[in-house]
Amino acid sequence: MPTPQLIPRRAAAQVNAALADTRVVLINGARQAGKSTLVRLAASDRPAERRDLDRAQDRAAAIADPVGFVDSAELLVIDEIQRAPELLLAIKAAVDEDPRPGRYLLTGSSRLFGMVAAPDALPGRMETVELWPFSQGELDAEPDGFIDAVFTLGPDLRHESDVTRADYAARIVRGGLPEATARTDPRRRQRFLDAYVQALIDRDVRQLSDIQHKGELRKLVRLLAARSATVIAANSLESALGLSRPTIARYLQALEEIFLIKRIPGWSRNLGTRATAASKLIFVDSGIAANEIATDARALLRPGAPFGPLLESFVLSELSRQLTWSEQPVDLSHYRDQSRYEVDAVLENRAGQVVGIEVKAATTVGPDDFRGLRRLADRLGNDFVAGIVLHTGTATLPFGDKLRAMPVSTLWQAPAPTAG
């Protein structure tokens, strides 16, 4: 695979645009996803001060004198704002008094307004840029234009690929965290990812939730990795962990707020058959999920290996990344009804147009793989743009009106249509 280009280039453009017309910009995302690099890029061409709330002395000063801490005539960068959320009220007062754009650039490793301690102080004053680990397009310098392309071209989108099943397995295991992608030795990557997850539990989760069973929480993370891309309810984990349902629900919420996992909601539009409202769970980074179940790229290719669930989780996380920069405003969900029709990913734009996506780990695709997509097409009529089965083969193939099989690599190798 190509050498990673470790620059969050799309997010950098978003941050610079936001600083030009917004008083407060928040970069929110997982630890070590590239927030520090992004801040350096954004602040490189303007005077700026920087403070880090992971440092005890900075945090003590922020708590002792919030107003003085945020007082700055220049752009003020505050890292890990969730460590002192009371600063938000001081920032609100400062930007209300002086509403110039580009006053504050904040970073956070937890979903700030999911925290009980965070006052909802900045409506209309702050823009959030969500930073995920690197996408495959960022790692390979590819266009990452699938979402815009498929809504514009529908079934006319075409792509041929030379990416192999072995390469997809390697990409899943590599993930997108900058430090992990830079480690070509699998043992060194494993040590990094083990330490990364343990640090999240020891530090970040403890800030958000009352953790009384840290060992069980570590076990929960491994159980979730083994059930990637499945619908998971708290009650299904009770017997495996020996914890109460409310405790498990609280831990799942904390893991989502620190950007370790993401829940994909169930989709329904009153299609006449009751659809599940339960969420499907994925890991924000596929490399973490693979490491948690102790699998490598070679092992994923063996019969009985969890290649399929990890590939689906990988695809859903790549789609989630693209949602943060696509021109088309789109919501991501999944579909499953009581008649056992399922669609792995449902993309719906603001006009109610829908693209359905199924993920198959096989290199060949058959008519039965379109069962759920045909269900959506029949029920949605003209609102159904296209049904895509993403597979590990190389060709785009037709399977009926608006139905296509396409290589998984279409996600990052397809360019977005140019304006005009």
N, C-alpha and C positions, 0 to 999 in steps of 0.2 A: 504494500500500500504506500501511497505517497507520503513524504515527510509532512507532519502536521503544520499547518499555518496557524500558530497560536495567537491569533488576534481576533477578538470578537467583533468583526468588521461591521456586521449589520447593526448590532446593538450600539456600536460607537456612533454610527450615523443617527440613530434614534436619540441618543443622549444629547448629541450636539444640537440637533433640531429642537429638542425640548428645552435646553438651556437658553436658546435664543428667544423663547417667548413664554416661558413658565418660570415662576418664582422659585419653586422647589422641585427638584427631580430626585426620585428614589430609584436606585438600582437594586432590585430584589432578586435573590437567587441563592442557590446552594453554595456552601463554603467551597472555596478553591475552584469555582466555575469560571474565574477570570475577572471578577469584579475589580480587583486592584489594577490589573492591566487596563481595563476599560476606563477607570478613573484617571489613570495617567494619560491616556489618549485624550480624554475629554478636557482635562485641565492643562494640557501641554502648551496651549497657545493663549493662555490668559493668566493673570495673577491669581494665585489661590493659596489659601491656608488649609492645612489638613490636620485632623485630629482623629484618633483611633480609640474607640471605647472598649476595645479588648485590652488596652493598657490600663492598669489599675490607677495610675496617676491621672490620666485623662478622665476616666470614669468618676473618680472622686471629685474632680473639679466640676464636672457636669452636674453632679448631684448637689454639690455645695452652692453653686452659683449658676443656675441654668441661663439666666439672662446674660450674664457676662461671658459665659462659655460660647454663646452663639453670636456674640457681637463681633462683626467683621465688616470692613469696608470692601473686601474682596470676596470672590467666590470662596465659600467655606465648605470644605469636604469633611463630612463626619462619617467615619466607617463604623459599621455594626450598630446602627442607631437603636436596634431593639434592646441593647444593653442599658439604655437610659431613655425609655419612651417619654418620660416627663419633659424632655427637651422639646417635644413637638409643640407644646403650648408656648414656650419662649420663641420658637421659630415662627409660629403663627402671629404673635405680637409684632415681631420684627418685620415680617413681610407685609403686614397690614399697614405699618407705619411707613415703610419704604417698599413699594410694590415693583421695583425694578426686576426684570427677568434675570435668571441666572444667579440668584442669591445663594442658594444652598444645593449641594449635591450630596445626597445621602446614600449609604449602602446598607443593606440588611440581609442577614442569612436566615431570617424567619419572616413569615408573612405578618407584617407589622400590625395590621388591623385585625388579625385573628387573635392577638394577644389581649388578655383581660386588662393588663396594665397600660395599654396604649390608648390615650385619649383620641377620639375622632376629631382631630383639631384642624385638618388641612383640606377640607372639601373645597374644590374650585381653585386651590392654590398649588396643588402638587400633581405631577405626572409620574406614573410608575413605568419603568422599563424592566420587564421580566427577563432575567438572564439565565438561560439553561446551559448545561455543559455543551461543548461544541457539537454542532450537527455534522453529519457526514459531508455535506457540502462545504462547510468551513474547513474541515480537515483536509479535503481534497481540492479546494478551490473550484468547486462546482456550483451551479446556479441556484440549487434549492428552490425551484419554482413550481413544484407540483400543484399546490393548492390553487394558485392563480391560473395555471395552465389548464387544469381539469375543469374548472368552472367556466373558463372561456371557450375551450375547445371541445369539452365533453368527450364523446366516444371517438372524435377525430384525433385525439391525442395519440401519438405514436412514439414508441421508443424501443430501440434494440440495445442489448447490453452484453458485455463480456465478463460481468461479475459472476463468479462461480459460487456454489454452495459453500465451499471451503472459505472463500473470502467473506461471505456473509457471516459465517460462524466466527471468523477472526474479528470482524467489526463488532459483533455483539459482545464478545469478551473484552475487547479493547475499551468500549464505551467512549465517552467524550470529555471526561474530566482532564484538564490540561496536564496535570502531573502524571496521571495514569497513561495517557497517550504517549508521553515522552519516555516511558519505561518499556523498552522492548523485551527485557528479561521477564518472563512470566512470574518468576518467584519474587522479583522486586515489586512488580505491579500488585501481586497478591498481598505483600506486606503493607504496601501503601493503602490499599483498599480496606484491609482489616483494621488498620489504625484509624483510617478515616471514619468508618462507621462507629468504632468504639468511641472516638472523640465526640461525634455527634450525640451519642447517648450520654456520655459522661458530662458534657457541657451544655449543648444547646437544648436537648430535650428537658434537662433538669430545670432550665430557665422557664420552660413553658408549662410544665405539669409536675404534679407531686408524684415522683417516681419512688415507689416503695419496693419494687421487684425488678431491679436492674437486670438480673440474670434472666428473668422471664422476658423482659423487653428485648434482650439480645436474641433470645430464642424466637420471639415473635418476628423479628426481622428476617431470620432464616426461613421461617414458615411462609412468610409472605413471598419471599423470593422463589420458593418451591411452587407457589401457586400464582405466579405471574400471569397477568392477562386473564384472570378468572374473576367471577363475581364473588366477593368475599363479604360476609356479614360477621359482626362481632360474635354472634352466638355459635357460629361454626368453629370458632377457635377456643371456646371455653374448655372443652375437655382436653385438648392438646396442651393447654398452658396452665390449667388449674386456676385461672383468674376469672373474676366476675365479668359479665357482659359490659357493665358501665366502665370498668377499668380498661378493658380491651378497646372499647370505643374511644376512650380518652387518649390512649396510647396511639391509636391509629390517627387521631386528629393531630397529635403532636408530631408524628412522623411526617404527616403531610405539610404541616406548617414550617418544618425545617427543610423542605424540598427533598426529602429522601424518597417519598412515594407520591403518586398522583392518582386520584380517583376519577375515572371517566364515567359520567352519569348515564343512566339509562335514558333512551329517547322514545318519545311517543307523540303522535299527533292524532289521537283518537281514530286509529285506523280500523276500528271495529273488532279488534282482538286485543285483549288486555296484555299490555307490555310490562316487563319488569321495570321497576324504578330503581332497583339496586345498582350500585356502582361497580364498575370493573376496576381492578387495581393494577397499576404498573409501577415499576421503579423509574424514577427520573433519569437514572443512568443505567444502561443495560450491563455495563461492566461490573457494577456493584451487585446486581442481581445474579450474574453468572458466578461471581466470586463467592457469594453467600452460599451457593449450593455446590461449591467446590468443583466446578466444571471448567474445562479449557476448550479451545477451538477444536482440537482433534476429538475429544470426547463427545462434543455436541453432534458430531457426524455419525456416531455409532447408533445402531438400531436401539430403540427404546429411550434414547436421550431426549431431554426436554427442549429440542431444537424448535419445535413448533410454537410452544408458549413463549419462549424467549424471543423468537423472531416476531411474533405478534406484539409483544411488549416493546420491542425495538422499533417497530413501525409506528406504533401509537405515540411513542416518545418523539420520534422524528416529526410526525405530524404536529405534535404539540409545540415543538420548536418553531416550525414554520408559521403557526398561528400568530406568533409574536411579531412577524414582519410582513406577512402577506398583505397585499393591497386589498384583497377580498376579506371583509370581516366575516368570520366563520366560527361556528360553535362545533365542538367535537363531542360526540357521545357514541353509545353503542346500542344495538337493538336486539332484544330477545323477547319472544312472546310465549304464551302458554301452549301454542301449537309447535313449539320448538323450532321456529324459524329464527335464525340468528344472523346478524351482520356485525362484523368485528368493529367497524368504525363507521359512523354516520356523520358526514360533514354537511351542515346546513347554513346557508348564508342568510342575510337579513331579508331577502326577498322570498324566503321559504323554499328556495331551490336546494335539492339534496343530491349529494354524491355518496354512494355506498361503497365500502371497501371491505373485502375479505382478504385474509392473509393465509397463504399456503406455503408450507416448507418444501413442497415437492417441486420438481422441475417441469412436471407436466400437469395440466389442468383439464378437468372434464366437466360436462354439463351439470353434474350434481353439485359441483363447487359453487354454482350460481343460485342455489335454491333460495337462500335468504334474500339475495339481491333481486330475484324475480318477484318475490313477495312484495318488496318495497316498490318495485317498478309498477306492479299491478295496482297497488293501492294509491300511489302518488300521482300517477298519470303524467301530465306535462311538467309537474314540479320535479320529476326525477330526471336529473341531468345525465348521469352515467353510473353504471355498476362495474367496479374494477376488482378483479381478483389479482392481487400481487403475489407473484410466485418467484421461485429461484431459478427459473429458466431464463432464456435470452431474448425471446421474441414477444411482440404484441400480436395477439390473435383475437378474431371476432368470435363471439358466442351468442349472437342474436342482437336484436335492436337495443342499442345503447349499452351492451354488455361486452366487456373486453377483459382479456388476460394480459397482464403487463409485468415486466420484471420489477422486483422490489426497488432496484436502483433508480427507477423512474423518479422516485421521491426526491432525490438530490441531483440527478443528472438532467432532468427536464427543465428547460428555461421558462421563465414566466413570459407570457406574450408581451411584446413591446407596445407601448401606447401608439395608437393611430395605425 
